[in-house]
Amino acid sequence: MRTILCVFFVLNLSIALKGQSLRGVNLNKYKYIVIDDVSGVHPGETRRFAVKNLAIAGYKIVNLSEPLKTYDDYPNDLTVNKNLALYLSVNSKLYGCFEVEIRLFDYKNREVYKNSGSSCGLLSNAVKNAIRSLSQYNYKFDERQVNTVESEVNIPKADRPNQWTGNGSGFFIDGNGFIATNSHVVYDAKEIEVEFVRNGVKEKYPAIIMRADKINDLAILKIEANEFMPFKSLPYNFKTEIMDLGAEVFTLGYPMALFHMGTDIKYTNGTISSKTGFQGSISEYQISVPIQPGNSGGPLFDADGSIVGLTSAGFNRSLDITENVNYAIKSVYLKTLIDIACPNVVLPRDTTISNKNLTEKLRILSEYVVLVKIR
C-alpha cells in the first residue's frame, strides 16, 4: 500500500530546482499524502519540515511517527481504498550542502512525480524548495475523481467468501514452500493463506512474509505448516536473461478469484512490448499480456515455460488513454532479493518442459502457481 518518495540533501550555495512538471498530474483525486519512510541525516527534522510545509499547503498528511504525528493508524477510508493516497519516503544526504529529492508514488509503486531542491544553509529551505511545486499547486480534494483499487481485489464485506479481503497470485521458487509475489499484494496483511492444486487435490496453507522489497514491489512468502509436503523438484527454469522485444510470453494466475471469476487458474498470453516499464523503469517489461485485478504477483513465462518475470500492474484504466498496457517485473530483480533474503533457496533450472506443447506446459505449470489470499 505504501510507496517510496525519496528526499536527498546535497549542499550548494545556489538553490537548485529540478525534476518533473506537475502538468498532467491530478493531485486533487488524492485525499492523503502518507509519510512512508524517512532515513538518512537528520531524519526527525526532515520529517517535521516535510509534514509542516505540506500541511500548510492544504494537504492532509498521514504521519504515524513523531515529530508532528498526525494519526495513530491509517484512516479507515484509506485502508478500504489505497488509491486515496500518494506515498512519500524521505532519504536525506549531506555533502556540504543539503539537497532534497522528492518522489511521489501511488500505492502500486508507480512513480507519479519527482523533484529536488537544495540549500547550502538550512535543511528546512532544502525541503521547502523540493516541495515548492506541490505547495504552489491549487490543491483541493475532489472525491468524485478518486480511483478504485486495481492491482489486487478488495471485496465488499458482504461479498467476502470466508472473510478474505483480497487476493493476488504467486508461484513457487523452491520446493520447500518459498513463494514469490508482489509486495503490494500482502502489504499490511494480518493473515495470509496460499492455495494451489497438486495432483488434482486443492491444498491450503498459512504463509508468512520472509522479506519484502517495496521499491521493486516484490515479496517472498514461506508456507508455515507441518502438513505441507515439499516438492521434490520444480519442473521449470528460472531465467534471468533480458527478453527480446516481441518475444512471446504468457502468464497463469487468479484474477478476481474471490469475487467475479472464481478460483480456477486463468491463462493469458502476449508479447514483450518494451524492455522498460512505467516511465522507462528498467526493472520492468511492458507486456501485451492482459492483466486483471488479482493477477498481481503471478509468474510471467517465456515460450519455453521458463520464468522471466512477475506480473505486477496495468496502466490506470480510469484514464482511458491506453489499451492493454501492462507491466511485469524482471526476474533478475527477484533473484537479487532471493540472494539477499533467502540465500539457501535453490532456484529451479529444469528445462525439460520446453519440449512439450503448450497444453502440456500449462497442465504442468499450473500446479506451482498459487492463489494468495489476505485479510
DOLO-159930 format. One record per atom (N, C-alpha, C): x, y, z; residue in one letter. Coordinates in steps of 0.02 Angstrom, whole numbers, plus 32768, in hexadecimal, padded with zeros to 4 digits. Layout:
N
XYZA
...
% end
This chain:
375
80297FC58000M
800080008000M
802B803E8000M
80658039801CR
808F8073801ER
80C080737FE5R
80D880AC7FD3T
810980B27F9ET
814080E07FB4T
817180EA7F88I
81AE810A7F9EI
81B481507F81I
81C381817FA9L
81D181C57F97L
821381D67FB7L
824681E47F92C
828881EE7FAFC
829A82367FB0C
82B9824B7FE6V
82CF82907FECV
8319828F7FFCV
834282A97FD0F
838A82A87FDAF
83A382F07FE2F
83D582F8800EF
83F1833A801BF
8439833D8003F
8449836D7FD7V
848D83787FC1V
849983C37FC1V
84D383D97FDBL
84DC84207FE8L
84F584477FACL
84D984827FA5N
84E784B07F70N
84D984F67F89N
850185287F75L
84F1856C7F8AL
84B485857F67L
84AA85727F2AS
846E85877F06S
843685567F13S
83F9856F7F0CI
83BE85447F14I
83AF85247ED1I
83AC84E17ED0A
839F84BE7E92A
835A849E7E94A
833684A67E5EL
82F584867E57L
82F7845E7E16L
82EA841E7E1AK
82E983F67DDEK
82B883BC7DE8K
82A083A37DB0G
8272836B7DB4G
823A83717D82G
820683497D8CQ
81CE83487D5EQ
819F83827D6CQ
817B83957D39S
814583C67D42S
810883A27D5DS
80DF83C77D82L
80A183AB7D9BL
806A83AE7D66L
807B83C87D2CR
804A83CB7CF6R
803583847CE4R
7FF583797CE3G
7FDC83367CD4G
7FD3830A7D10G
7FE983207D4CV
7FE182FA7D89V
7FA583167DAFV
7F7382ED7DBBN
7F3783047DDEN
7F3B82F07E27N
7F51831F7E50L
7F5783127E98L
7F1483157EBCL
7EE383327E9CN
7EA2833C7EBEN
7E7C82FB7EC9N
7E9282C47EAAK
7E6F82857EB5K
7E8D825E7EEFK
7EBF827B7F11Y
7EDE825B7F4AY
7ECC82817F8AY
7EB1825D7FBAK
7E9D827C7FF9K
7ED782858029K
7F0882588025Y
7F3F82578056Y
7F8382558034Y
7FB4826E8057I
7FFA825E8048I
8016823A8085I
802D81FD807BV
804781D580B2V
809381DD80B5V
80AC81F180EFI
80F481F380FAI
810981AC810BI
8125818A80D9D
812F814280DFD
816F812F8103D
81A6815080F2D
81E6813B810ED
82158176810BD
823981838142V
826A81B98144V
82AB819E815FV
82E181A68139S
8322818C814ES
835881BD8139S
839681AE814AG
83CE81D88139G
83DE82098171G
83FC82428160V
841182728192V
83D5829B81AAV
83D482AA81EAH
83A082D38209H
835982BC81F6H
8349827C81FFP
8308826481E9P
82CD8284820EP
82D68293824EG
82A082B28274G
829082F8825AG
82C4831F824DE
82B983628233E
829D836081ECE
82B5833281C4T
829C832B8180T
8251831B8181T
823E82ED81ACR
81F782DB81B2R
81CE831881C8R
81E7833C81F9R
81C183758214R
81B783AB81DER
81EC83BA81B9F
81E783EE8186F
81B883D8814DF
81BC8398813AA
819083808104A
814783838119A
8138836A8155V
80F3836B816EV
80D983B28173V
810183DE8190K
80EB8423819BK
80DD84478159K
810A84428129N
8101846680EAN
80C8844B80C0N
80C0840980BFL
808983EC8099L
804683FB80B9L
804483FC80FCA
8006840C811FA
7FF284558113A
802284828113I
801584C88104I
7FF784D180BFI
800D84A78090A
7FF484AA804BA
7FAF848B8044A
7F93846F807AG
7F4F84578078G
7F47840C8071G
7F7F83E7806FY
7F7B839E8069Y
7F6D837F80ADY
7F46834980ACK
7F3A832380EAK
7F7182EF80F0K
7F9A82F58123I
7FD682CC812AI
7FCA8292815AI
7FDB82568145V
7FD9821B8171V
8021820E8187V
8031822281C3N
8074821981DFN
806D81F28221N
808381B48221L
80788188825BL
80B0818B828EL
80E381B48280S
811D81B882ADS
8129820082C2S
8148820882FCE
815E824A8311E
819C825F82EAE
81A782A082E1P
817E82D882FAP
814282E882CEP
8116831182E9L
80D8832682C7L
80AE82EB82B1L
80A782B982DDK
807D827F82CFK
8035829682C5K
8015827E828FT
7FD18294827FT
7F9D825D8289T
7FB0821E8287Y
7F8281E68290Y
7FA481AF82B8Y
7F7D818982DDD
7F97814D82FFD
7F97811182D1D
7F6B8111829FD
7F6680DB826ED
7F4A80F8822ED
7F4A80D181F9Y
7F3080E981BAY
7EE580F781BFY
7ECD812D81A2P
7E86813C81A3P
7E5E81028184P
7E2180F8819DN
7DF880BF8187N
7DEC80C0813CN
7DDE80FB811FD
7DCF80FD80D8D
7E0D80EC80AED
7E4880FA80C9L
7E8580EA80A4L
7E94809F80A5L
7E82807D80DBT
7E8C803480DET
7E5C801180AET
7E238030809FV
7DF380138070V
7E0880208028V
7E1E805D801AN
7E32806F7FD6N
7E7780907FD8N
7EAA806B7FC6K
7EEF80837FC9K
7EFD80B97F96K
7ED280C07F64N
7EDB80F47F32N
7ECC813A7F4DN
7EB781407F8BL
7EAA81817FA9L
7EEA81A77FB9L
7F2381867FB5A
7F6181A67FCCA
7F9981A07F9AA
7FC681D17F9EL
800981CB7F82L
803981C17FBCL
807081A07FAEY
809D818A7FE4Y
80E281A97FDBY
80FD81C18013L
813C81E58013L
816F81C38041L
81AA81B58026S
81E0819C804FS
821B81CC8048S
823D81DA807EV
8271820E807EV
82B381F08092V
82E581FB8069N
832981E7807BN
835582248074N
8373823A80ABS
8399827980A9S
83E4826B80A9S
84078291807FK
844F828C807CK
846D82D18080K
84AA82D58099L
84CB831580A3L
85128311808AL
8521833A8057Y
8564833F803DY
85798389803DY
857B83A88077G
858B83EF807CG
854D841A8076G
8523840C8046C
84E2842D803FC
84AB83F88043C
846F840F804EF
843683E28050F
841483E1800BF
840783A67FF3E
83DD839F7FB7E
83A5836E7FC6E
836A83807FB5V
832F83577FC3V
830F83437F81V
830983037F75E
82E482EA7F3BE
82A582C77F54E
826C82DD7F3DI
822D82BC7F51I
821282947F16I
81F7825B7F26R
81D782307EF4R
819582187F10R
816082277EECL
811D82127EFFL
810981D47ED7L
80EE81A47EFBF
80D881667EDCF
808F81587EEFF
806C81357EC3D
802B811B7ED8D
803780D97EFED
800180B97F14Y
800A80807F41Y
802580427F1EY
802A80447EDBK
8047800C7EB6K
808F801A7EA3K
80AE804A7EC5N
80F4805A7EBAN
810280797E76N
80D080977E57R
80DA80B97E17R
80E981027E25R
812181197E0CE
8135815E7E19E
8106818F7DF7E
80ED81BF7E1EV
80BF81F17E05V
80E482337DF8V
811682427E23Y
813682837E1FY
817882807E46Y
81A982A57E2EK
81E682AE7E55K
820182F47E4BK
8224830D7E7CN
824183507E78N
827983557EACN
82A383877EA5S
82D8838F7ED6S
82E483D97EE3S
830083E77F1DG
8313842B7F2FG
834F84287F5DG
8377845C7F5DS
83B3845B7F86S
83BD849E7FAAS
83E5849B7FDES
83F684D78004S
843884CB8028S
846484FC8025C
84A384F7804AC
849D8516808FC
8461852A80A1G
8457854680E2G
842F85188110G
83ED85198108L
83C184F68136L
83A184B98115L
839B8484813CL
837884498125L
832F845A8115L
83118484813DS
82CB84978132S
82C184B780EDS
82F284DE80D6N
82EC84FD8095N
82F284CA805DN
831C84978066A
832284638034A
82E1843D802CA
82C1842D8065V
8280840B8062V
824C84378040V
824B84778053K
821A84A58037K
822384AC7FECK
826284AF7FD5N
826F84B57F8EN
825A84767F68N
8264843C7F87A
825383FD7F65A
820883F67F5BA
81E1840E7F8BI
819884057F86I
817584447F6EI
819C84747F53R
817E84B47F3ER
814684AA7F0BR
8150847E7EDBS
811C84737EA9S
80DC84587EC8S
80E4842C7EFAL
80AA84127F1EL
808784497F46L
80AF84747F64S
809384AB7F8DS
806D84DD7F62S
808584E77F25Q
806685197EF9Q
802D84FC7ED0Q
802484BA7ED5Y
7FED84997EB0Y
7FAB84AE7ECFY
7F7A84BB7EA5N
7F3784D07EBEN
7F1184927ED5N
7F2684787F10Y
7F0C84377F27Y
7EC8843E7F48Y
7E9984147F34K
7E58840E7F55K
7E3D83C87F47K
7E39839F7F7BF
7E2483597F72F
7DDE83557F56F
7DD5832B7F22D
7D9583207F02D
7D8782D57F02D
7D5B82BE7F2EE
7D4F82777F35E
7D3082587EF7E
7D1482807ECBR
7CF682667E8ER
7D2B824B7E5ER
7D6982617E67Q
7D9F824D7E3AQ
7DC782117E54Q
7DB781F87E8EV
7DDE81C37EADV
7DD981827E85V
7E1381627E7AN
7E1481217E57N
7E0780E97E89N
7DEC80B37E70T
7DE680777E99T
7E25804E7E93T
7E2F801E7EC1V
7E6A7FF47EC2V
7E6D7FC87E83V
7EA97FC27E64E
7EAF7F9B7E27E
7ED67F5B7E2FE
7F0E7F5C7E53S
7F3D7F257E4DS
7F277EE67E6FS
7F0E7EEC7EAEE
7EF37EB17ECDE
7EAB7EBD7EDCE
7E857E8A7EE7V
7E3E7E917EEEV
7E2C7E9D7F37V
7E097ED37F45N
7DEE7EDF7F87N
7DA37EDA7F82N
7D857EAF7FA8I
7D407E9B7F9FI
7D147EBA7FD4I
7CD87ED37FC1P
7CAA7EEB7FF3P
7C9D7EB78029P
7C977ECE8067K
7C947E9F809FK
7C5D7E6C8098K
7C237E82807FA
7BEA7E53807AA
7BF77E1C8048A
7C277E27801AD
7C347DF67FE5D
7C747DCE7FF1D
7C937DD3802BR
7CD37DB28036R
7CCA7D698049R
7CDD7D3A801DP
7CDA7CF48030P
7D0C7CE78068P
7CF37CCB809FN
7D1D7CBB80D8N
7D437CF880F3N
7D297D3480E3Q
7D457D7280FDQ
7D8C7D8280E5Q
7DA37D6280B1W
7DE27D788093W
7DD67DBA8070W
7E037DEA8079T
7DF67E2E8061T
7E177E3E801FT
7E427E148007G
7E637E227FC8G
7E8C7DE77FB0G
7EA07DE97F70N
7EC97DB27F57N
7EF97DCA7F21N
7F2E7DA57F19G
7F5D7DAD7EE3G
7F737D687ECDG
7FA97D647EA9S
7FC47D257E91S
800D7D1F7EA7S
80297CE47EA0G
806F7CD97EB2G
80867C977E93G
80C57C857E9FF
80DF7C467E84F
811A7C2E7EAEF
81247BED7EADF
815A7BCE7ED3F
819E7BDE7EB3F
81CD7BF17EDDI
82127BFB7EC5I
82407BC67EE3I
82247B9C7F0FD
824B7B687F30D
821A7B337F48D
822D7AF57F45G
82007ABE7F58G
81EE7ABD7FA1G
82117AE27FCCN
82067AE18014N
81D27B14802CN
81AC7B307FFDG
81757B5C8012G
81837BA6800BG
81B87BBA7FE9F
81C67C007FDDF
81A07C177F9FF
817E7C507FA4I
81527C687F6FI
81617CB17F62I
81617CC57F22A
816A7D0A7F0EA
81277D2A7EFDA
811F7D6A7F0ET
80E37D907EFBT
80F67DDA7EFCT
80C57E067EF3N
80D07E4E7EF9N
80C97E647F42N
80F17E967F55S
80EB7EAF7F9AS
80A87ED07FA7S
808C7EF17F73H
804C7F137F7FH
80127EE27F8AH
801B7EA47F74V
7FE77E717F7FV
7FE07E617FC9V
80177E5E7FEDV
80177E478033V
80247E7E8064V
802F7EBB804DY
803F7EF1807AY
80067EFC80ACY
80187F0280EBD
7FE97F0E8122D
7FBA7ED38130D
7FC87E998111A
7F9E7E5F811EA
7FAB7E448164A
7F767E378189K
7F7C7E1981CBK
7F7E7DCD81C6K
7F647DB38190E
7F637D6A8185E
7F687D5C813AE
7F917D2A8129I
7F9B7D1780E3I
7F8F7CCD80DCI
7F6A7CBA80A9E
7F617C738099E
7F6F7C69804EE
7F947C34803EV
7FA17C247FF8V
7F7C7BE47FE7V
7F647BE27FAAE
7F3B7BAA7F93E
7F527B957F4DE
7F597B547F42F
7F6D7B3A7F01F
7F537AF37EF9F
7F577ADA7EBEV
7F3F7A967EAFV
7F7A7A6A7E9EV
7F817A327EC4R
7FB77A027EB7R
7F9779BD7EABR
7FA779A27E71N
7F8B79607E5EN
7F3F795F7E63N
7F2079967E50G
7ED7799A7E4FG
7EB779A97E92G
7EDF79B27EC6V
7EC579C07F09V
7ED87A067F1FV
7EA77A2D7F36K
7EB47A717F4CK
7ED47A707F91K
7F0B7A957F98E
7F2E7A9A7FD8E
7F2F7AE37FEEE
7F277AEE8030K
7F267B32804CK
7F537B338089K
7F7E7B67808DY
7FAC7B6C80C6Y
7FB67BB580DAY
7FC17BC1811AP
7FD47C05812FP
801B7C148118P
80287C54810EA
806A7C6980F8A
807E7CA9811CA
80BF7CB6811FI
80D97CF3813DI
81067D17810BI
81107D578117I
813D7D7E80ECI
81847D778105I
81AF7D5C80DBM
81F67D5580ECM
821C7D9780E0M
820C7DB880A9R
822D7DF78098R
82037E1A8064R
82007E5C8068A
81DC7E848036A
82097EBC801DA
82047ECB7FDDD
82287F017FBDD
81F47F307FA0D
81E37F657FC6K
81AE7F927FB0K
81C07FB97F71K
82007FC97F69I
82147FF17F30I
82087FCB7EEFI
821B7F8B7EEDN
82117F627EB1N
81D07F397EB3N
81A87F437EE8D
81677F227EEFD
816E7ED67EEDD
819B7EBC7F17L
81A77E757F1BL
81A07E5D7F63L
818B7E1F7F6BA
81887E017FAEA
81947DB67FA7A
81B47D9A7FDBI
81BE7D527FDFI
81977D38801BI
816C7D07800FL
81447CE78043L
81617CA38053L
814E7C89808DK
81627C4580A0K
81267C2280C0K
81157BE780A7I
80E07BC080C4I
80F57BAA810AI
80C87BB5813BE
80D57BA48180E
80A27B6F8196E
80AE7B318184A
807F7AFC8196A
80A57AB98195A
80A07A9581CBN
80C37A5481CFN
80A87A22819DN
80687A29818BE
804979F9815EE
805C7A048115E
807C7A3C8105F
80917A4980C0F
80C87A1980ADF
80BF79F78076M
80F079C8805BM
811979EC8025M
815979F58030P
81827A187FFEP
818179F57FBBP
818A7A1C7F86F
81917A017F44F
81D979E67F3CF
81DF79AD7F1CK
822279917F11K
824A79BE7EE3K
822879DC7EB2S
82497A0A7E83S
82147A357E62S
82297A6B7E43L
81FB7A967E1DL
820C7A8E7DD3L
81DB7A7D7DAAP
81E87A687D65P
81EE7AA27D33P
82107AD87D47Y
82197B107D19Y
825A7B337D28Y
826B7B627CFDN
82AB7B867D02N
82A07BCE7D18N
82CB7BE77D44F
82CA7C2D7D59F
82FD7C517D2EF
82E67C7B7D01K
83117C9A7CCFK
83197CE47CDDK
83567CFD7CDFT
83627D437CEFT
837A7D6D7CB3T
83847D4E7C7AE
83997D747C3FE
83607DA27C29E
83727DDD7C11I
83407E0D7BFAI
831F7DF57BBAI
82DD7DF97BB8M
82B77DE17B7FM
82BC7E127B44M
82B67DF67B08D
82B77E1F7ACBD
82747E407ABFD
82757E797A9FL
82387E9B7A8CL
82107E6E7A5CL
81D07E657A6BG
81A57E3B7A42G
81A47DF27A55G
81CC7DDE7A88A
81CC7D987A9EA
81887D847ABAA
81737D487AACE
81337D2E7AC4E
81397D1C7B0EE
81067D317B34V
81037D227B7CV
80BB7D127B90V
80B47CF27BC9F
80707CE57BE3F
80727CE37C2FF
80377CE77C4CT
80337CE57C95T
7FFB7CB87CACT
80017CA07CE9L
7FCD7C7A7D0BL
7FBF7C9E7D4DL
7F807CA17D60G
7F707CC47D9EG
7F287CBE7DB1G
7F157CE57DE3Y
7ED27CE17E00Y
7EB17D267E03Y
7EA07D427DC8P
7E807D847DC8P
7E3B7D827DE7P
7E2E7DB27E13M
7DEC7DBB7E33M
7DD07D797E4CM
7DFB7D517E6AA
7DE97D0C7E7CA
7DB57D097EB3A
7DB37D3A7EDFL
7D857D377F18L
7D437D5A7F0AL
7D3B7D737ECDF
7CFF7D997EC0F
7CDE7D827E7FF
7CF37D9C7E46H
7CD07D907E07H
7CE57D507DE4H
7D267D417DE2M
7D407D127DB0M
7D4E7CCC7DCBM
7D467CC07E0CG
7D4F7C7E7E27G
7D977C6B7E31G
7DA37C327E52T
7DE67C1F7E67T
7E097BEE7E37T
7DED7BE37DFCD
7E127BBD7DC9D
7E4B7BE97DAED
7E847BCB7DA0I
7EBD7BF17D86I
7EAE7C097D40I
7EC77C457D2FK
7EBA7C647CEEK
7EFB7C6E7CC7K
7EF77C647C85Y
7F307C6B7C58Y
7F257CA67C29Y
7F577CD27C21T
7F567D067BEET
7F9B7D0B7BCET
7F9E7D227B90N
7FDE7D257B6DN
7FE57D677B47N
80237D747B31G
80327DB17B0CG
807C7DB37AFAG
80987DEF7AF7T
80DE7DF87AE4T
80FF7E2D7B11T
81417E307B0CI
81667E667B2CI
815F7EA47B00I
813C7ED77B19S
81307F147AF2S
81697F457AF9S
818C7F437B32S
81C57F707B3DS
81F17F507B72S
82327F5E7B6DK
82617F457B9FK
82627F6F7BDDK
823D7FA77BDDT
82377FD17C19T
81ED7FD97C29T
81E07FEC7C69G
819C7FEF7C80G
818280357C89G
815A803F7CBEF
8139807E7CCAF
816C80B77CD0F
816380EB7CA8Q
819081247CA5Q
81D981107C9BQ
81E380DB7C73G
822680C57C61G
824A809D7C96G
822680827CC7S
8245805B7CFDS
826B801F7CE0S
82AB80197CF2I
82D37FE17CD8I
82C57FA07CFDI
82A07FA27D34S
82927F667D5AS
82567F407D3ES
82347F5C7D0CE
81F67F3F7CF2E
81F97F357CA7E
81CE7F087C90Y
81BC7F047C4AY
81767F237C41Y
816A7F3F7C07Q
81257F4C7BF3Q
810F7F107BCAQ
80D47EF67BDAI
80BD7EB97BB8I
80767EC37B9EI
80657E9D7B6AS
80217EA07B4FS
7FF57E6A7B6DS
80107E437B9BV
7FE87E0F7BBDV
7FB17E317BE6V
7F727E207BDCP
7F3C7E3E7C03P
7F447E2F7C4EP
7F407E627C77I
7F487E5C7CBFI
7F097E787CE0I
7EED7E517D0EQ
7EB17E657D33Q
7EC27E6B7D7DQ
7E987E8E7DA4P
7EA27E8E7DECP
7EA57E477E07P
7ED87E387E2EG
7EE27DF47E49G
7F187DCE7E25G
7F2C7DE57DE8N
7F657DC77DC5N
7FA77DDB7DE5N
7FA67E107E0DS
7FE47E2B7E2AS
800C7DF57E4ES
804D7DF27E3DG
80797DC17E5DG
807F7D7F7E3AG
80587D757E05G
805B7D367DE0G
80997D327DB4G
80AB7CF77D9FP
80E87CEE7D77P
80DD7D037D2EP
81117D1F7D11L
81127D2B7CC9L
81427CF97CABL
81297CD07C7CF
81517C9C7C5DF
81627CAF7C15F
819C7C977BFDD
81AA7C9D7BB5D
818C7C617B91D
81967C5E7B50A
81777C297B29A
81907BE37B3CA
81CB7BDF7B5BD
81E67B9E7B70D
81CC7B897BB4D
81A77BB47BD6G
818F7BA47C19G
81BF7BB87C50G
81F07BE27C40S
821E7BFC7C73S
82027C3B7C92S
820D7C447CD3I
81F67C807CF5I
82257CBA7CE2I
82077CF17CCAV
822F7D2C7CB7V
82197D6B7CDCV
81E47D667D05G
81CE7DA07D2AG
81907D927D54G
81777DC87D74L
81387DC57D9AL
810A7DFB7D80L
80CC7DE97D72T
809B7E1C7D5ET
808E7E4A7D9AT
80887E8B7D8BS
80837EBA7DC3S
80487EE97DBES
803E7F097D85A
800A7F3C7D83A
7FF77F4B7D3BA
7FBC7F6A7D35G
7FA67F857CF5G
7FA57FD07CF8G
7FA97FF17CBFF
7FA380397CBEF
7F5F804C7CD8F
7F5B80857CFAN
7F1D809C7D19N
7EE4809F7CE6N
7EB7806F7CE9R
7E83806A7CB7R
7E5280A47CB9R
7E4D80C67CF3S
7E1E80FD7CF9S
7E3281397CCFS
7E72813C7CB9L
7E8881737C90L
7E6D816E7C49L
7E5C81317C34D
7E3E81267BF3D
7E6A81417BBAD
7EAD813B7BC2I
7EDA81537B8EI
7F06811B7B73I
7F0180E07B8FT
7F2980A87B77T
7EFF80697B74T
7F17803A7B4EE
7EF47FF97B49E
7F287FC27B4EE
7F1D7F947B7CN
7F477F597B84N
7F907F6B7B90N
7F9C7F9C7BBCV
7FE07FAD7BD1V
7FE97F927C18V
80147F5F7C1EN
801E7F3E7C5EN
80687F357C6BN
80797F247CA9Y
80BF7F227CBDY
80CF7EE27CE3Y
810F7ECE7CDDA
81287E947D02A
816E7EA57D1BA
817D7E907D58I
81BE7E9C7D76I
81EF7E677D5DI
822A7E7B7D48K
825A7E4C7D2DK
82737E1C7D63K
827E7DDE7D4FS
82917DAA7D7ES
82D47DB77D9FS
83007DDC7D7FV
83437DE87D9CV
833D7E107DDDV
83097E3B7DE2Y
82FF7E617E20Y
82E57E347E58Y
82BC7E037E46L
82A77DD27E77L
82E27DA87E8FL
830D7D957E61K
83487D6D7E74K
83747D947EA6K
837B7DD47E9BT
83A37DFD7ECAT
83857DFB7F10T
83427E017F15L
83217DFE7F56L
832A7DB97F75L
83237D857F4DI
832B7D417F67I
83727D367F81I
83A47D4D7F5CD
83EA7D457F71D
83F87D677FB4D
83D77D9F7FC0I
83E27DC47FFEI
83B97DA78037I
83797D9A802BA
834B7D888061A
83497D3D806EA
83527D14803BC
834B7CCB8043C
83847CA9801DC
83C17CB08035P
83FB7C96800FP
83FB7C4A8008P
83D47C268031N
83D27BDD802CN
83A07BC47FF8N
83797BF27FDCV
834A7BDE7FA8V
83707BCB7F69V
83607B917F4EV
837E7B797F10V
834C7B837ED7V
83597BB27EABL
832A7BC17E76L
83277B887E43L
82EC7B7B7E27P
82E47B437DF8P
83097B4F7DB7P
83257B1A7D9BR
834C7B1E7D5DR
83397AE77D2BR
82FC7ACE7D30D
82E57A977D06D
82C97AB37CC4D
82E67AA07C8CT
82CF7AB87C4BT
82A97A827C23T
829A7A4A7C43T
82797A137C20T
82367A287C02T
82137A537C24I
81CF7A677C0EI
81D07A8A7BCBI
82097AA57BB7S
820D7ACB7B78S
81FB7AA07B3CS
82017A5F7B41N
81F27A327B09N
81A97A1F7B04N
81817A337B34K
813A7A1F7B34K
810F7A547B11K
80D47A3F7AFBN
80A77A6F7ADBN
80887A9D7B0FN
80667AD17AF9L
804C7B047B28L
801B7AE67B59L
7FED7ABC7B42T
7FBB7A9F7B6ET
7FDC7A787BA7T
800F7A517B96E
80327A2A7BC8E
805A7A577BF7E
80797A8C7BDBK
809C7ABC7C06K
806D7AD97C3BK
80327AEF7C25L
80037B0F7C53L
7FEC7ADD7C88L
7FE07A9F7C76R
7FCB7A6D7CA6R
7FFF7A647CDCR
803E7A627CC9I
80757A587CF9I
807F7A967D24I
80837ACF7D04L
80947B0D7D28L
805D7B237D59L
801F7B137D49S
7FE77B2A7D72S
7FEC7B127DBBS
800C7ADA7DC6E
80117ABF7E0AE
80407AE77E37E
80687B147E19Y
809A7B387E3FY
808A7B837E43Y
80507B967E2AV
80377BDB7E2FV
80027BDD7E66V
80077C0D7E93V
7FDC7C0C7ECEV
7FAE7C497ED0V
7F757C3E7EEEL
7F477C747F00L
7F5B7C8E7F45L
7F6A7CCE7F49V
7F7E7CEE7F89V
7F427D147FA4V
7F2B7D027FDFK
7EF17D227FFDK
7F087D47803DK
7EEB7D818048I
7EFE7DAA8082I
7EC17DC280A9I
7ECD7DD180E8R
7E9B7DF58111R
7EBE7E14814CR
% end
